[in-house]
Amino acid sequence: MTFENDVVVVGGGGHVGLPLAIALASRGKRTVVYDVAEAAVDKIRRAQMPFIEPGADDVLADVVASGMLTASTDPSVVAGAENVVVVIGTPVDEHLNPDPNAIPRALSTCAPFFRDGQLLVLRSTIYPGVTALVRDMVAEMGLSVDVSFCPERIAEHKAMTELFELPQIVSGYSPEATARAKALFGSLTEKIVELSPEEAELAKLFTNTWRYIKFAAVNQFYMMANSKGVDFERVRAGLTFDYPRAQDMPGPGFAAGPCLFKDTMQLAAFSDNTFQLGHSAMLVNEGLPLYIASQLERQHDLSKLTVGILGMAFKAGSDDIRSSLSYKLQRVLRFKAHTVIATDPHVPASVDDTLLSLDEVLERSDILIIATPHKEYRELRTDKPVADVWNLLGNGVLI
């Protein structure tokens, strides 16, 4: 069977799907982005990135100009691609429970366009067993479609290097499915790791949860030291200096974003909520904004002061506010401070129209908090108190 395109990326207008689509197109795969977000699709058609991803802009322009990458809001484009890569992840609800049927439901829009001979690849983090659910869904449709799970492993702002440099994990429910997945992602890198779908699902969850737990440990250390008047950054610098067994200890800060917290809660649900370490990590990381606000409240009468938050994206250099703990800090401070104002050099007004300029925040604020360590704040000079848990200014992290 012949197909007019090599790949269609379902949900391909976002932070995971679009870099993958660009990368595949740059390696000679005729690729289509399918996404329901019309604004994102329109930008892709005009060779404009809908978000910040270093290194992607020029490559996007090249693959769009060459015709190797196109974009559509029409689900029928799924029928024309040999490989269907789905980047829809498993969400957690307000009770922190994952919905394993979310992906099968989300696929209902494009499922009528699945065709015999295709390879269906799940790419985003999913709850263990979802790949099997999708395999069964396809089988019930009477289609001969190979199903695979090949988890994404990139970090935002590193996608255009990590897609080519990091090993790709591939899996499948048959040797043929695994071989096809290996061939597809082998166009990006020669380093391929073969696992079963169940192993691959857990590998992805374990990876993100491991990072989340490491951040929680450091944030707990930070709060312990800070509460006793000790600058944790001096302690960390000392214990890591030329000492290999501590080199992987990160600094404290907000462990946020759309993956780490969510995936830790998925793993907790998978273990029938017996994952005490994961729940403890969640309490520590999610509790850091309240801890910072409470520390400031002990030292200042916040009810009479204006607090300025510097940075609302979830990570440095990003315009992505998904699950950003800066907004949790903002909500906490609104109960404690007279006024709370915020700024971010990357988050556009179309995403948050309450943000002010940096100059206005610096002028109006009595206290400043560096919530996101954007490089634009490194040269900040002010006589006002600054809470800098990231040690961006180099003055330590004591609050």
DRENGU-981312 format. One record per residue (C-alpha): residue in three letters; x, y, z. Coordinates in steps of 0.2 Angstrom, whole numbers, plus 2048, in hexadecimal, padded with zeros to 3 digits. Layout:
// DRENGU-981312
REC  rest    u    v    w
REC   ALA    X    Y    Z
...
END
This chain:
// DRENGU-981312
REC  rest    u    v    w
REC   MET  800  800  800
REC   THR  806  811  7FC
REC   PHE  804  821  806
REC   GLU  807  833  800
REC   ASN  80F  838  810
REC   ASP  81C  82F  81B
REC   VAL  816  836  82C
REC   VAL  807  83F  834
REC   VAL  809  846  845
REC   VAL  7F9  847  84E
REC   GLY  7F9  855  85A
REC   GLY  808  85B  851
REC   GLY  806  86E  855
REC   GLY  80D  86D  867
REC   HIS  81D  86C  870
REC   VAL  820  85A  86D
REC   GLY  818  857  85C
REC   LEU  81F  865  852
REC   PRO  831  863  856
REC   LEU  82F  851  851
REC   ALA  826  855  841
REC   ILE  834  862  83C
REC   ALA  841  855  841
REC   LEU  83A  847  836
REC   ALA  837  853  828
REC   SER  849  859  828
REC   ARG  84E  847  827
REC   GLY  844  844  817
REC   LYS  834  83E  81E
REC   ARG  825  846  815
REC   THR  81B  84C  825
REC   VAL  80A  853  829
REC   VAL  806  85C  839
REC   TYR  7F4  858  83E
REC   ASP  7ED  863  84C
REC   VAL  7DC  86B  851
REC   ALA  7E4  87B  856
REC   GLU  7E1  886  847
REC   ALA  7ED  894  84D
REC   ALA  7FB  888  84F
REC   VAL  7F8  880  83E
REC   ASP  7F7  891  835
REC   LYS  808  896  83D
REC   ILE  810  886  837
REC   ARG  80A  888  826
REC   ARG  812  899  826
REC   ALA  822  891  82D
REC   GLN  820  89A  83E
REC   MET  823  891  84E
REC   PRO  814  892  859
REC   PHE  81F  892  869
REC   ILE  832  893  86D
REC   GLU  83D  885  869
REC   PRO  84F  889  865
REC   GLY  856  883  855
REC   ALA  844  87F  84D
REC   ASP  840  88F  844
REC   ASP  84D  88E  836
REC   VAL  84A  87B  833
REC   LEU  837  87E  833
REC   ALA  839  88B  826
REC   ASP  843  87F  81B
REC   VAL  838  870  81C
REC   VAL  828  87A  819
REC   ALA  830  883  80A
REC   SER  836  872  803
REC   GLY  824  86B  805
REC   MET  82A  85D  811
REC   LEU  820  864  81F
REC   THR  80D  869  81E
REC   ALA  800  86C  82B
REC   SER  7ED  869  82C
REC   THR  7DE  86A  837
REC   ASP  7D5  85C  82C
REC   PRO  7D6  84B  834
REC   SER  7D5  843  823
REC   VAL  7E7  846  821
REC   VAL  7EA  837  82C
REC   ALA  7E5  82B  81E
REC   GLY  7F3  831  813
REC   ALA  802  82D  81F
REC   GLU  80B  81C  821
REC   ASN  810  821  833
REC   VAL  803  829  83F
REC   VAL  80C  830  84E
REC   VAL  801  835  85C
REC   VAL  807  842  869
REC   ILE  7F8  843  874
REC   GLY  7FC  83E  886
REC   THR  7F2  837  894
REC   PRO  7EB  845  89F
REC   VAL  7E8  845  8B2
REC   ASP  7D8  84B  8B9
REC   GLU  7D4  857  8C8
REC   HIS  7D6  848  8D3
REC   LEU  7E7  844  8CC
REC   ASN  7E1  834  8C4
REC   PRO  7E6  830  8B2
REC   ASP  7D9  82D  8A5
REC   PRO  7DF  81E  89A
REC   ASN  7D1  820  88E
REC   ALA  7D5  832  88A
REC   ILE  7E1  82D  87B
REC   PRO  7D4  820  873
REC   ARG  7C7  82E  875
REC   ALA  7D2  83B  86D
REC   LEU  7D6  830  85F
REC   SER  7C4  82E  85A
REC   THR  7C5  83D  84F
REC   CYS  7D3  836  844
REC   ALA  7CF  823  847
REC   PRO  7C3  823  838
REC   PHE  7D2  827  82D
REC   PHE  7DD  819  833
REC   ARG  7E2  80D  824
REC   ASP  7E9  7FC  823
REC   GLY  7FC  7FC  822
REC   GLN  7FF  80B  82D
REC   LEU  80A  80B  83C
REC   LEU  802  814  84B
REC   VAL  80F  81B  857
REC   LEU  80A  822  868
REC   ARG  817  82F  86D
REC   SER  812  839  87D
REC   THR  812  832  88E
REC   ILE  804  827  891
REC   TYR  7FD  81D  8A0
REC   PRO  803  80B  89F
REC   GLY  7F8  800  895
REC   VAL  7F1  80E  88A
REC   THR  7FC  807  87B
REC   ALA  7F2  7F6  87D
REC   LEU  7E2  800  87E
REC   VAL  7E6  808  86D
REC   ARG  7EB  7F8  865
REC   ASP  7DB  7F0  86A
REC   MET  7D1  7FF  864
REC   VAL  7D9  7FD  853
REC   ALA  7D6  7EB  853
REC   GLU  7C4  7ED  856
REC   MET  7C3  7F9  847
REC   GLY  7C9  7EA  83D
REC   LEU  7D8  7F2  837
REC   SER  7EA  7EB  834
REC   VAL  7F4  7F9  83C
REC   ASP  804  7F7  846
REC   VAL  804  7FF  857
REC   SER  813  806  860
REC   PHE  818  810  86E
REC   CYS  828  81B  86C
REC   PRO  829  828  87A
REC   GLU  830  839  877
REC   ARG  83F  83D  882
REC   ILE  842  84F  87E
REC   ALA  843  85E  889
REC   GLU  83B  86F  883
REC   HIS  849  87A  87B
REC   LYS  854  86B  878
REC   ALA  848  862  86C
REC   MET  852  866  85C
REC   THR  862  85E  863
REC   GLU  85B  850  86E
REC   LEU  850  849  860
REC   PHE  860  845  857
REC   GLU  86C  842  865
REC   LEU  862  837  872
REC   PRO  85E  825  870
REC   GLN  84C  822  86A
REC   ILE  842  815  873
REC   VAL  837  80A  868
REC   SER  82A  7FC  86B
REC   GLY  81D  7F3  862
REC   TYR  811  7E4  864
REC   SER  819  7DA  856
REC   PRO  82B  7D9  84F
REC   GLU  824  7E2  83F
REC   ALA  81D  7F1  849
REC   THR  82D  7F2  853
REC   ALA  838  7F2  843
REC   ARG  82D  7FF  83B
REC   ALA  82E  80A  84A
REC   LYS  841  807  84A
REC   ALA  842  80D  838
REC   LEU  838  81C  83B
REC   PHE  841  823  84A
REC   GLY  852  81C  843
REC   SER  851  82B  836
REC   LEU  854  836  845
REC   THR  862  82C  84E
REC   GLU  86B  81C  84D
REC   LYS  869  819  85F
REC   ILE  859  80E  862
REC   VAL  854  805  871
REC   GLU  847  7F8  86F
REC   LEU  83A  7F4  87D
REC   SER  829  7EC  87F
REC   PRO  81B  7F9  87F
REC   GLU  818  7F6  892
REC   GLU  82B  7F8  895
REC   ALA  82B  808  88A
REC   GLU  81C  80F  893
REC   LEU  824  80D  8A4
REC   ALA  835  813  89E
REC   LYS  82D  824  89A
REC   LEU  824  826  8AA
REC   PHE  833  820  8B4
REC   THR  83E  82D  8AC
REC   ASN  833  83C  8AF
REC   THR  82F  836  8C1
REC   TRP  842  834  8C5
REC   ARG  845  846  8C0
REC   TYR  836  84C  8CA
REC   ILE  83C  843  8DA
REC   LYS  84E  84A  8D8
REC   PHE  847  85B  8D7
REC   ALA  83C  858  8E6
REC   ALA  84B  852  8F0
REC   VAL  855  861  8ED
REC   ASN  846  86D  8F0
REC   GLN  843  864  901
REC   PHE  856  866  905
REC   TYR  854  879  900
REC   MET  845  87B  90C
REC   MET  84E  872  91A
REC   ALA  85E  87D  918
REC   ASN  854  88D  915
REC   SER  849  88B  924
REC   LYS  859  88B  92F
REC   GLY  860  89A  927
REC   VAL  86D  890  91C
REC   ASP  870  895  90A
REC   PHE  86D  884  901
REC   GLU  877  889  8F2
REC   ARG  887  88B  8FC
REC   VAL  884  879  903
REC   ARG  880  872  8F1
REC   ALA  88F  87B  8EA
REC   GLY  89A  874  8F7
REC   LEU  894  862  8F7
REC   THR  894  861  8E4
REC   PHE  8A5  868  8E2
REC   ASP  8B1  85B  8D9
REC   TYR  8A6  84D  8E1
REC   PRO  89F  842  8D3
REC   ARG  892  839  8DE
REC   ALA  888  84A  8E0
REC   GLN  88A  851  8CE
REC   ASP  878  84D  8CA
REC   MET  871  858  8D8
REC   PRO  867  866  8D0
REC   GLY  864  877  8D8
REC   PRO  853  87B  8E0
REC   GLY  845  882  8D6
REC   PHE  833  880  8CF
REC   ALA  831  86E  8C8
REC   ALA  823  872  8BC
REC   GLY  81D  86F  8AB
REC   PRO  811  864  8A2
REC   CYS  81A  853  8A5
REC   LEU  823  850  8B6
REC   PHE  815  852  8C2
REC   LYS  808  84A  8B7
REC   ASP  813  83B  8B3
REC   THR  817  839  8C5
REC   MET  804  838  8C9
REC   GLN  801  82C  8BB
REC   LEU  80F  820  8C2
REC   ALA  806  822  8D4
REC   ALA  7F6  81D  8CC
REC   PHE  7FE  80E  8C3
REC   SER  805  808  8D4
REC   ASP  7F3  809  8DC
REC   ASN  7F8  819  8E5
REC   THR  806  810  8EF
REC   PHE  813  81B  8E8
REC   GLN  817  825  8F8
REC   LEU  827  82C  8F1
REC   GLY  81E  833  8E2
REC   HIS  811  83B  8ED
REC   SER  81E  842  8F8
REC   ALA  827  84A  8EA
REC   MET  817  852  8E4
REC   LEU  814  85A  8F5
REC   VAL  826  861  8F5
REC   ASN  826  868  8E4
REC   GLU  815  86F  8E4
REC   GLY  818  876  8F5
REC   LEU  827  880  8F0
REC   PRO  81D  890  8EB
REC   LEU  813  890  8FB
REC   TYR  824  88E  905
REC   ILE  82B  89D  8FC
REC   ALA  81C  8A8  8FF
REC   SER  81B  8A3  911
REC   GLN  82E  8A7  914
REC   LEU  82B  8B8  90C
REC   GLU  81C  8BA  917
REC   ARG  826  8B7  927
REC   GLN  832  8C5  922
REC   HIS  827  8D2  91B
REC   ASP  815  8D8  91D
REC   LEU  80F  8D2  90C
REC   SER  7FE  8D9  90F
REC   LYS  805  8EB  90C
REC   LEU  811  8E7  8FE
REC   THR  811  8E3  8EB
REC   VAL  81A  8D3  8E6
REC   GLY  821  8D2  8D5
REC   ILE  823  8C1  8CD
REC   LEU  830  8BF  8BF
REC   GLY  82D  8B1  8B3
REC   MET  81D  8A8  8B0
REC   ALA  822  89A  8A4
REC   PHE  826  889  8AC
REC   LYS  838  889  8A7
REC   ALA  846  896  8A2
REC   GLY  845  89D  890
REC   SER  834  895  88D
REC   ASP  823  89D  888
REC   ASP  81A  88D  88F
REC   ILE  810  890  89F
REC   ARG  808  87F  8A0
REC   SER  808  879  8B2
REC   SER  814  887  8B6
REC   LEU  816  889  8C9
REC   SER  818  89C  8C7
REC   TYR  805  89D  8C5
REC   LYS  803  893  8D5
REC   LEU  80F  89F  8DE
REC   GLN  804  8AD  8D7
REC   ARG  7F4  8A6  8DE
REC   VAL  7FC  8A3  8EF
REC   LEU  803  8B5  8F0
REC   ARG  7F2  8BC  8EC
REC   PHE  7EC  8B6  8FD
REC   LYS  7FB  8BE  906
REC   ALA  801  8CD  8FC
REC   HIS  7F8  8DE  8F9
REC   THR  7FC  8DD  8E6
REC   VAL  804  8D0  8DB
REC   ILE  80B  8D4  8CA
REC   ALA  815  8CA  8BE
REC   THR  81F  8CA  8AE
REC   ASP  827  8BF  8A2
REC   PRO  831  8C3  892
REC   HIS  82B  8B4  888
REC   VAL  819  8B1  88D
REC   PRO  80E  8BB  880
REC   ALA  7FF  8C5  885
REC   SER  7F4  8B9  87B
REC   VAL  7F8  8AC  888
REC   ASP  7F8  8B8  898
REC   ASP  7F2  8C9  895
REC   THR  7F5  8CE  8A8
REC   LEU  808  8CE  8A6
REC   LEU  811  8DF  8A8
REC   SER  822  8E4  8A1
REC   LEU  832  8E0  8AB
REC   ASP  835  8F3  8AE
REC   GLU  823  8F6  8B5
REC   VAL  825  8E7  8C1
REC   LEU  836  8EC  8C7
REC   GLU  82F  8FE  8CA
REC   ARG  81F  8F9  8D3
REC   SER  824  8EA  8DD
REC   ASP  82A  8EB  8EF
REC   ILE  830  8D9  8EF
REC   LEU  836  8CE  8E0
REC   ILE  835  8BC  8DD
REC   ILE  83F  8B3  8CF
REC   ALA  833  8A5  8CB
REC   THR  83A  8A1  8BA
REC   PRO  84D  8A2  8B7
REC   HIS  84C  8AB  8A6
REC   LYS  85D  8B1  8A0
REC   GLU  855  8C3  89F
REC   TYR  856  8C4  8B2
REC   ARG  868  8C0  8B4
REC   GLU  86E  8D2  8B4
REC   LEU  860  8D8  8BF
REC   ARG  866  8E6  8CB
REC   THR  85A  8EC  8D8
REC   ASP  85A  8F1  8EB
REC   LYS  84A  8E8  8EE
REC   PRO  849  8D7  8F6
REC   VAL  84A  8C9  8EA
REC   ALA  846  8B7  8ED
REC   ASP  851  8AD  8E1
REC   VAL  84F  89A  8E4
REC   TRP  858  897  8D4
REC   ASN  867  8A1  8D9
REC   LEU  866  8AA  8C8
REC   LEU  86E  8BA  8CF
REC   GLY  87C  8B0  8D7
REC   ASN  878  8B7  8E8
REC   GLY  872  8A6  8F0
REC   VAL  861  89F  8F3
REC   LEU  85E  8A4  905
REC   ILE  84C  8AB  907
END
